[in-house]
Amino acid sequence: MPVVNYWAVLAAAVAGFVLGGIWYSPALFGRAWQREVGLTDEELQRGNMARIFGLSFVLSILAAWVFALFLGPRPPMALGLGAGFAAGLCWVASSFGINYLFARRSLKLFLIDGGYHTLQFTVIGVILAALP
């Protein structure tokens, strides 16, 4: 069984989750994201927020855990930073880019979502390297 620091995984998941809350808040990109996906304030309010936030956090833990498995035990900071940035930009954001091209989504939405996940995985990688 691979060695994983579960406290680092939890810290990385929390950091990525909090980053998402800030990134998609009205103070940063929340309103632009809302316009680009076509959701009204009323539609946002009708969502089951406990389910959305709960499952989002579970997925954040899953992402951090699998990335910890990928990095291996005690990764150097340069690996955590570089691999995190590359995973966010080249795996997640580029995958969104492919979907967004076919779905005819805007460049603005791609930059918001791709930018978040690039930063998210960079933060996850840094935390996993900092807390071996």
KAFEN-V839544 format. One record per residue. N is the residue number from 0. RES is the residue in three letters. D_CENTER is the distance of its C-alpha to the mean C-alpha in Angstrom with 1 decimal. Layout:
# KAFEN-V839544
N	RES	D_CENTER
N	RES	D_CENTER
This chain:
# KAFEN-V839544
0	MET	25.9
1	PRO	23.3
2	VAL	23.0
3	VAL	19.8
4	ASN	19.5
5	TYR	18.2
6	TRP	18.2
7	ALA	15.9
8	VAL	13.5
9	LEU	13.9
10	ALA	13.6
11	ALA	10.3
12	ALA	8.9
13	VAL	10.6
14	ALA	9.5
15	GLY	5.7
16	PHE	7.2
17	VAL	9.8
18	LEU	8.0
19	GLY	6.8
20	GLY	10.5
21	ILE	11.8
22	TRP	10.1
23	TYR	11.3
24	SER	14.4
25	PRO	17.8
26	ALA	18.1
27	LEU	15.5
28	PHE	14.4
29	GLY	14.9
30	ARG	18.4
31	ALA	17.8
32	TRP	15.0
33	GLN	17.4
34	ARG	20.2
35	GLU	18.5
36	VAL	17.7
37	GLY	21.1
38	LEU	20.6
39	THR	23.3
40	ASP	23.1
41	GLU	25.3
42	GLU	23.0
43	LEU	20.0
44	GLN	22.4
45	ARG	23.6
46	GLY	20.4
47	ASN	20.4
48	MET	18.0
49	ALA	18.5
50	ARG	17.6
51	ILE	14.5
52	PHE	13.2
53	GLY	14.6
54	LEU	13.2
55	SER	9.6
56	PHE	10.3
57	VAL	12.0
58	LEU	9.3
59	SER	7.1
60	ILE	10.4
61	LEU	11.0
62	ALA	8.2
63	ALA	9.4
64	TRP	12.9
65	VAL	13.1
66	PHE	11.7
67	ALA	14.4
68	LEU	16.9
69	PHE	16.2
70	LEU	16.8
71	GLY	19.7
72	PRO	21.5
73	ARG	21.8
74	PRO	19.9
75	PRO	21.2
76	MET	19.1
77	ALA	19.5
78	LEU	18.1
79	GLY	15.0
80	LEU	14.5
81	GLY	15.6
82	ALA	14.0
83	GLY	10.5
84	PHE	11.2
85	ALA	12.9
86	ALA	10.5
87	GLY	7.8
88	LEU	10.8
89	CYS	13.2
90	TRP	11.8
91	VAL	8.7
92	ALA	9.9
93	SER	13.5
94	SER	13.2
95	PHE	12.2
96	GLY	15.0
97	ILE	17.4
98	ASN	16.8
99	TYR	17.0
100	LEU	20.2
101	PHE	21.9
102	ALA	20.8
103	ARG	22.1
104	ARG	19.1
105	SER	19.3
106	LEU	18.3
107	LYS	17.2
108	LEU	14.7
109	PHE	13.5
110	LEU	13.2
111	ILE	11.3
112	ASP	8.6
113	GLY	8.8
114	GLY	9.0
115	TYR	5.9
116	HIS	4.0
117	THR	7.1
118	LEU	7.2
119	GLN	4.2
120	PHE	6.1
121	THR	9.1
122	VAL	9.1
123	ILE	8.7
124	GLY	11.4
125	VAL	13.5
126	ILE	13.6
127	LEU	14.5
128	ALA	17.2
129	ALA	18.4
130	LEU	19.0
131	PRO	20.8
